[in-house]
Amino acid sequence: MEDLLNIAKHAFPPVSGSEKVKGIQKEVEILWDNWGIPHVYAKSLDDAYFAQGYLHSRHRLWQMETFRRLISGELSELTGDATLLSDKYYRTIGLHRLAKKCASILDKNKESEEYRWLNTYVDGVNVGIKEAEINPPIEFSVLKVKPREWLIEDSFKIISMIEWNLSSWNFPLEVIREHLIIKLGLAKAKRFIPFFSETYVKGSMGSNAWAVSPHKSESGAVLLANDPHLALTNPAIWFLVHLNCPELNVIGTSLPGLPMIVIGHNDNIAWGLTNVTADTIDLYELEVNPENQNQYKYNGEWIDFEVIEELIKVQNKSERIVHKVLRSKFGPVMKYFDKNQRYYKFNLPGKYALQWSSFKPELQNNITGFIKINKAFDWESFRDGINNITINPQNFIYGDVKGNIGHQHGGRIPIRNFGDGATITPGTDEKFNWKSLSSFDQLFSLYNPKEGFVYTANFNEDKAPNGLLIAQDRIEPYRQIRLKKLMQSKEKFSIEDFKKFQLDRYTEEAAELLPIMLKHLKSTKISEEYSDFISILEEWDYYLTKNSIAGTIFKIWHHETLDFIITPLVGEEILKLFYGSRPFNLKQIIDLYSENLKELEEILLNSFKKTINFLTDKLSTDYKKWQWGNLHKLTLTHPFSLVNKDAKVLNAGPFKIGGDANTLNNGYYDRLSNYDVVVGPSYRQIHDLSDWDKSIGALPGGQSGLPFHKHYKDLIKLWVKGIYIPYLFTRKAISDNLEGIFKLIPK
């Protein structure tokens, strides 16, 4: 361990001093504050992006390497057979091919600003990589891997990775519905997950964002808050950075591997992002030629699949594995879907092609869009930036120093010729293909509403604005309901109010459902031994904190009840496919039993008994130890710890956590992995636009991805406790909280 520590420490880049580097025009000054946030002062935008690339590679190089290997399907080269299925999955989707196409398009237009911005950023990354080669991060040293040169196409892989994660929540529901139709028949399947109608599903990748006008703010200026809910990883997904140069002055989150700020504020505006949860992926059932498996029917003719041979290198194997990818007019032929980093086979007859709105090679437009947003100074220039966004649709929440607020959708939504994306689409004719993708003018837009606030928690209250269908399946509305109530709870709000909202663990789901469940349970002949547990539930205030016993009982009872109902219908093996998605709405299913209440009561009684037995076996015979946090925990896991117990020192946690997917303070968990928390607020920001130095935030982890570094995991305990750090913006405030000054000097 001492050797490992020494290797790690040698990889730490300095926070004070200077370095001569090739690639910049003039000296760049980097002010490091006490929380590990670098404030970059450059004389040009090119030099600022060079410095951003340099910082990313110096502190997040292993993260960048694993991201590009994941998307490229190259993890098995390091880890062997354990990640072979992941490599085949991503090689099939073809995000790496998409990134290569976008890089090729950009390479033909070297005079463009987009090329210059990305190229200078990549130059900065590679200067950092060169320095890291001398004393590489411990992951490279342990695995004896040499850091590879970063390419523009690698940056596009980062965009596509985030976008795929935000898009791919929906298409597994098409697989699930197909299973239900096969098992139950169409009529019965429709009762359990309605088709072609409003359907709620539990989604992990949620977020919250809202803003209030000056007349609803105690400071007399716009207040804006945002907390995007993404996978809680080690290191954190985001790297916080401040870029200051004559062309812009902006601070917020960045993605290692990309220039620009994704979420944050500049001198004039602040913005936040949440996922629209649009349905941008469809599966198409292909008719394969029975006499030639390499052909499928399209417009009445048998046509050949495009065959792509992907060569996968596997650790300790001399020969590469040949993975054949079939592509159709609609997209690649898929056999698996992923949920919570697990890969599930469709287990359906036939072949299915995947159509995605982002298969068009336009990732470079998103660089343009976000850099325009970074420079925006009012609503129109902000929307001009969003107009360039082509990724999976996002809610942009906006506020400016002049007192304006807004809510704008950005991205593209499929306009379908056939069906509505809820079920698998026939793939035999072009008439089943999409008509087009939405235009910017068709997207939702709201500016300075009379209510004095804008808000989003992923639930689209207006399901089809301007006649455009966003999706048939929608995230459950409970966070949206709670947020709206809080926004209507006061005449004026403060930063302290917004902090309470972001940390709120109230569960609207339990408030709606538990009284119904208890009413039916108490109609049964339940024995006296369960009376204490019923009393605990009846007295619950519906705050799903880490100390809640009632919350634990409710959550497990909810799961067990659904299992009791669904398992006999589809079988346990298929049911487990649904654990990550949870497409069944218990309230809706309970309503189906309105004509057979006795059966419902018996189900609730049996599932309640099973709940108590589960908690007794899992946690303790003493129910006072059934606190939600004793089951529901967060560990920021370093991959090395999964294969070597001594490497657990690289982890952060476990921490006892409250909440679930339906609380504003999201605590989405993986039931198949011991109820571990896997998704939550990946970043918190609150801005009072009366004074940018009042901005605060939180990051789950630390700024540096270098194990044992001072800023490797120093912020996670603050995040868990709901403590915020300042996002300093003025040079004076930064200088008053300085850890060091580091300069990049032209060589």
N, C-alpha and C positions, 0 to 999 in steps of 0.2 A: 504493500500500500504506500510506503514511503517513496518507493521509486515512481509510482504512478503520480503521486503528489508533486514530485520534482519535475516530472515531464510536463504536468499540467501547468505548473507555475512558469515554466520557461516559455509557454505559449502565450502568456498574458502580454498584450500590447501595452505600451506606456500611455499614461494619461497626461503626462507632462513632458516637455522637451520638444524636439523637432525631428523631422525626417525629410531628406531630399528625395524627391520622386519625379519620374518622368510622366508627363501626361497633363500637367496643369500649367496654366499661363502665368498665374500670379499666386502669391502666398495665400494659403487658406488657414484660418485660425479656428480651432475646435475647442470650445469651452465645455468641459465636462462638469455637470452639476453633481450634487451630493447623492442623487438617486440614479446616477449612471446614464443620464440623458445627454447626448452630445448636441451642442448648439454650434452649427457650422456657419462661419462668417467667410464668405467668398466674394470675389470681385466680379464673378460672372456666374450665370446659371450652369454653364458647362463645368466649371470648376466645382460648383456645389454638388452636382450629380457625381462627379468623379469622387469627391470626398465621401458621399453617401455610399457609393460602391465599395470604397476602401474600408469604411467602417463596418459595413455588412460582412465583408469577407474576413475581417480581423476578429469579429466577435460571433459570427453565426455561420462559419464556413461549413461545419459538419452538418448543420441543419440544411443549408443550401445544397450540399452534396446529396443528402438523403432524399430531399424533395425531388431533385432532378432525376435521381436513380429510380425513385418510385414511379414517376410519370413515364420515364423511358423504359420501364420494365427491366431494370438492371440491378435490382437488389440481390438477386441470387448469386451474382458474381462475388458478393461479400459474405452472404449468409447461407448459401447452399440451398438445398431443396425446400427449406422452411418457407421461403418466399416465392417459390416457383409459380404457384397459382396466382399470386399477386402480379408477378411479371407477365404472365400470359394474359391476365385480365386487362392490364393497361396496354399491352401490345395490341390487344384486340380492339379496344376503344380507339387507340391511335392518336392520343393527345400529343405524343412526340412527333408524329408525322405532321400534324396540324401546326405545331410550333415551328417545324422546319420549313413548311410552306410560307408561313408568315415572315420568317427571317429571310427567305429567298426573295419575297416580294419587296421587303424593305431594302435588301441589298442592291436591288435594281434602281433604287431611288436614293442614292447616297447624298443628294443635295437637300433632302427633306430634313425638317427639324426633328422628326421622330427618330430618324436614323442617327442624327448627331447626338441627341439626348441619350439614346440607348447605348451608342457606341462609347461615349465618354464615360457613362456609368460602368460599362463592362470593362473599360480600361482601368478604372479605379478598383474594381473587383480583382482583376488579374494582378495589379501591383500588390494588393493585399495578399493574394495567394502566393506570389513569389516570396514575400517576406515570411509567410506562414510555413513555407517549405523548409526553412532553416530549423524552426522549432514548431512543428505542427501541433494542432490540438490533439489531446490524448487518444481520441477515437481513431485518427489516422495512424498514430504511432502504434497502438495496440494491434490494429488490423493490418499494419504494414501496407497501407494504401497511400499512394502519392496523390496529393490534390491535383485535379485536372484543370486545365484552362477553362474559364467561363466563356460561353458564347452567347450571342444575342438570342439564339433559339432557346437557350436554357432559361432566359428571362421570360420568354413566352410560355415555357412549360409551367412556370410559377403561376402565371395568370390562369392558364387552363386548369391547373390543379385546384385552385380556389373555386373557380367557376364550376367545375365538375362536382365538387363537394356540395355546392349550393343548389345544383340542378338535379342531382341523381336521387333525391328523396322520393320522387314521385313514381318512376317507372316500375319499381317493385310492386306497387299496388295493382298494376295491370296483371302481373304474374299471379298475385294473390287472388284476384277476382277470377282469373281463369281456373285456378285450382278449385275455387268454390263452385264455379259452374259445373266443372267435371264431377265433383263430389256430391253436390246438392241439387243440381239442376238449376236452370236460369231463374225460375220464379222464387225458389227458396233462397238462393244466393243473393238475390236483390234485397231480400228482407234484412240480411245481416250486414251487407255493405251496399247501400243503394247505388244503382247505376244511373248515369245521366241525371243526377240530382245532387243537391248539396250534401257533401260528405265531410265529416271532420276526422282528421287523423292526428295522432300525436307525433309532432315533429321535433327533432333535436336541434336542428340548425335554425333556431329562432333568434330574435333580437328585439330590443326596445329602443325607441327614439321619440323625442318630443321637444317642443319648443313653445314658449309663451311670449306674447306681445308685451311691450313695455308697460301697458296699463294693468297687466296682470303680474307684474314683477315688482318686488319690494325695492329693487335697486333703480327702477325706472328705465331699465334697458332689457333687451331680449335676454332670456335665459334658455339655454339649449342643453339637452342631455342625450347620451347615446351609450348603449352597451351591447355590442354585437355578440351573440352567443355562438361560439364555435368550439371545436375540439380543444380541450385543455391539455396542452402538450408541454414537453420539456425539451428545449426551451419554448417559451411562449411563441405563438404564431407571429405576433407583432413585434417590431423594433421601433421604439419611440425616437424621434429625431426632429431637430429644428433646423431648417434651411433658410439662411439669410443671405441675399445678394441683391443687386440693383433691380433684378427682374421680379423678385418675389420675396416674401417673408412669411413662412408658413411652418407650423408645428403640428405634430400628430403621429399617427401610426404609419409605418412603412412595412412592406413585405420584403424580407431579405431575398434578394434576387431581382428587385425592381427599383427603378428610380421613382420619385414622386411621393406625395403624402396621400394616403387613401382616405383617412378620416381625421378631421382636426379643424384648425382655423388659420386664417391669415390676418392681415391688418384690418380687413373690412367685413369678413363673413366667417361664420362657423357652420359646420355641417356634420351630419351623422348618417349612417347607413343601416338599413335592415333589408332582409330578403323579402321580395314581393311574394315568394312561393308560387310563382307561375309554373304552369305545366309546359315545359319546353322540350320534353322528350316523349316520344311515342315508340311503342313496339309494333312491328308489322309481321304478321304470320305469312311466311313465304310458301308457295307451292313448289316443291322440288320435283324435278323430272324423275320418275321411278326407274327410268332406264339409264339415267346419267345424273349422278348425285352432284355433279359440278354445274348443274343448270337449274334455273328457277323460271317460273312463268311470269311474264310481264307483258301486258297489252296483247295477250293471246299468243305469244311466242315464247319458246324456250330460249333463254339467253344465258351466257356463261357468267358465273361469279368472277369477279376480279379476285385473284389469289395472290396474297402477299406472304412471302416466307420470312418470318422473323427469326433470327438466330439469337438464342439466349445462352449466355455463358453462365455456367454454374460452378461454384467454388469446388475445387478438387476434382473436376471432371475435364478430361482432355478435349472431348468433342462438344461442340455447342449443340443445344437442343433446337431442332427445327419446329417452330410453332407456325402452323398455317392459319392465316386469317382470311376469311371469306368476306368480300364486300359486295353489297347489292346496290341498286339504284337508291335505296332508302338509307343505307348505311351499313356498318359492319354486322355480321351475324354474331349474336351474343348467346352465351349459355349460362352466364352467372350474373347475379347482382350482389352488391356489397352493402353491408350494414354493420356499423360499429366495428370496422376493420375485420369483418368476417365475410367470406365469399360463399354464397348459397347458389347451388345449381337450380335452374328453372324446374327441372324434372317434369317438363311438359313435352308431349309429342311434337315433332316437327322442328322447323328452323325459324328463328325470329331475328329480324333485323332491327337495329336501333337508329332512329332518326333523332337528331339533336339540333337545336337552333344554332349552336355554335360550331358546327362542323365547317361553316364557311370561314375561310382564312382571313379574318379581319381583326385579329387580336391587337394589331398595331394601333387601331383606332381608339382603343381604350387608353393607351398611353397618352394620345392626344387629348382625349376627354378629361382624364384626371389632371393633367398638367394645366389645362384651361381652368378647371375647377380650382386648382391651387392658386391661380392668378386672379380668379374672379373677384369683382368688386361690388356687384349688385345682382339682383335676381335674374336679369336678362343674360348677363355674362356667365352666370352660374348655369342657367339652362342651356346656353350655347355649348358649354362643356359637356353637359349630360347628353346633349343631342348626338355626340360622337360615341356614346357608350353602346357597345353591342353585346355585352355579356348578359348572363342570366339576369332578368330584371331586378332592380334594386329600388327600395324606397329611399329617396334623398330628403332628409329633413334639414331645413335651411333657416338661418337667422342672420341679420346684418346689423351693423352699428347704427344705422338710420332707423331701426325699429321695425323692420319688415320680417315676416316669417313666411315659410312656404313648405309645401310637400309635393315632390315631383317624382314620378316613376321614370327610371332610365333603363334602357335595354330593349330587347325585342321579344315579342310573344308570337307564337305561331297562329296563323289564321287558317283553320282547317276546312278542307272541302268535304270531309266525311267524318262523322262522329265528333266526339268532344274530348278525346284523350283519356277517358276513364277506363276503357277496356282495350284489349289488343285489336289492332286495325288490320283488315285484310291487306295483303301486300302483293296482289296479282295484277294491279292496273294503276296507271298514273292518276286516275280519277280519285284514288284513295290518298294521294300525296297531299301535302300542304299546299294551300293556295298561294300564300306569301307569308312574309313576316311583317309585323306591325310597323307602322311609321311612328315617328316621335309625336306627331299631332294627335294620334289616337290614344296616347298614354294619359294616365291620371295626372292632373295638375291642380294644385290648390294654393292660392296666394292671399295672405292676409284675411283669413276667414273672420266673420263677425264674432265668433265665439272667443277669439283671442288666443287660440292654441291650435297646434297641429300635433298629431301623434300617430304612432304605428307600433304594433306588436305582431306583425306578420299576417294578421287576419284581415282580409279584404272585406270591409263592410259593404262597399259597393262592389258586388261580385263581377260585374261586367261594365265598367265605365265606358262610355261612348260606344256601347254595343260590342266591345271587345271582351271575349271570354278569357279570363286569366287562368282559371283552372276549375275543374269540377271538385277536386279534393282540396280542402282547405285545412290549414293548421287549426287546432281547436281554439275557440274564441276566448278562453278564460283569462289569458294575460291581457288581451285587448279590453275585455270587460272591466278588469281591475284597473287598468291604466286610465280608462275613460272616467271611471268613478273618482279616481284620485285627482284627475285634471279638473273635475267639476266640484271638488271638495272645498276649495277656498277661492276667495276673490283675488288674492295676491300670493305669489310664491317666492321662496328664497332658495339659495343653494342648499341650505339645510333640508328643506322640503324635498328637493330633488334627490339628495343623498338617501333619504328615507324611502323614496319611491324605488330607487335602484336596488336597495337592500331589502325590499318588501318580500315577505314569505307567505302572505295570505293566499289561500287556495280557494278560488271561486268554484273550482271543480268539486271539491269536498262540500262546500257550502250548498251547492245545488243537489248533489247526489246522496250524501250521507243521510239526511233526514228521510229520504225515500227508502233507502236500504234498511234503516233502523225501524221504520214503520212496519215493513213487511217481516222483518226478523222478529219483532215483538208480537206478531200475530201467530207465531209458531209456539210450540210447547218446548221452549228453551229452558234448560235446567238452571237451577239457582247458581251453580258454580260459575256461570258466565255473567252474572249480574254486575259484578264490579267492572268488567270490561265494557259493558253496555253503558254504564254510568260515566265511565271515562270518555266515551265517544259523545255522549249527550252533553257533557260539560265543556267540550272542546271549543276553542275560539276560532278554529280554522287557520291558525298560523302554523305552518309546517316548519317549525324551527328544528334545530338539531336536538333539542331537549324534549321534543314532543313525543309522548307515548301514544296518545290518541292518533296522531298522524301516522305513526308506524302501523298501528292496527288497521287504520283505514286503507293505507296503500296496499298492504298485503291482502286484505279482504277483497279489495277491488280486483287484484290480479287473480286471486283464487276463484272468485265468482266467474270471471270471464273464462278461466280455464275449465271450470265445471260445465259451462254452457257450450263452449266451442270444441273442446277435445272430442266428445262423442260424435260431433258432426264431421270433423275433418281429420282426426287422429293427431296424436302428440307430435309426430315428426313434422307434419305440415304446420302445426300450431307454432312450433319453435321458429319457423321462418318468419312468423309475424311478431315475435317478441320485440324486435327492434323497431318495427313500424307501428305496431298496435293499431290497426285500422278499425278495430271494433269499438263502437261507442256504447258503453254500458247503459247509459240513460236510455238510448234508443232501443237497445235489446230488452231492457226491463219493460219498456212500453209494449213490446211485442207479446208480452205475457199477460196483457190486460184481461184476456179471456181465460186464463189458466193460472190464477194467482196461487193456487195451492202448490203447483209445481215450482213456481218462482220462490215461494216461501221455503220450500224444501231445499232448493238450490242455495239460497242465502244462508240457511241454517247449516248445511253441510260445509259450505265454504267458510263460514265463520269458525266452525269447530276446527277445520283444517288450518285456518289462520293462527288460532291460538296454539295448536300443536307445533306449527312451523316455528313460531316465535319462541316457544319454550325450548325446542330443540336447538334452534339457531343461536339464540342469545342467552336465555337464562330461564330457570324456573321462577325467578323473581321478576314479576312484570314491571317493577320499577326500573329495571335495566333495559326495558324495551324502548329506549330513546332512539329517535330516528337516526341520529348521528352515530350510534353504535352499529348501524347496518349500512348507512349511506355515507361513504367516505371518498375523499379525493386524494389520490397520490399522483404527483407529477413524475412520471416514470422515465428513467433513462433506459434505452433499449438494452444496454449491457447488463442491467440488473435482472433481466428476464432469463439470462443464461448463467449468471454468476452471482451468488448471494452476497459476496463481498462488495459487489458493485452497487448494492442498495444505498451506499453512502452517496451515490450520485443522484438519488431520488430526493424529492421534497414531499414530506408527508409520511404517513396518512394524516389527513385532517378531517374531523367530523364536520359534515356539511348539512344544512337544511335545504328545503325546497325540492322541487321536481320540475319537469318540463313545463308545467302550467302555472308556476309562480313567476312573478316578475324577476326575482332573483333566481335565475334558472339553475336547477340542479339536476339536469337530465342524467339518468343512470342506465347502466347496462345490467339488466336482470340476469343475463347469462354469465355475468362476470361478478358475482357476489355483490350486486347492487352498487358497484363502483360508479362514482360520478365521472362521466366522460366528456360532458359538454357543459359549458357555463359561460358567464360573461368573460370573453377573451380580452376585454378592455373596457374600462369605464371612463367616460369623460363628462364633465359638467362645466359649462362656460357661462360666466356673467359678462355680457358684452359691454358693460360699463367700464371694465378694467380687465385686460387680458391676463394680467398677473394674478388674478383671482381664479383662473382656471385650475381645476383639479382633476385627478384621474387615478386609475389603479390598473396594475398589470399583474396577472397571475403567474408569478415566477420571478424573473429578473431580466435585466437588459442584455447581459452577456450570456452566450451559449457555451462559454468555456467553464467546465467543471472546476470547482474550488475557487473560482474568481469571486471577488468581493460582491459583485452584482449578478452572480449566477442564480441565486434564489432568495435574495434579500427582500423582495417585494411580495412574496407569496403570503407570508404571515399577515402582512398589512391587508392584503386583498381578502383573506379569509375572515379577518376581524371587521371588515368594512371600513378600514382606515384609508384615506386618500392621500396622495402626494401632490405637491404643487407642480403645475406645468408653467414654468417661468418663461416669460416672453421678452421682457425688456432687458437690455444689457446690464443695467444696474442690478435688477433683481437676480439675474444669473450670477453676476460677479459677487454678490453678497452670499451666495450659496455654492461656492466654487470648490470643486475637487482638484481640478488641474486644467492647464492650458497646453494644448498640443498643436504644433504647427506643421503643415505640409508645405515644403519649400520647393519651387521648381528646380529641377536638376539641370 
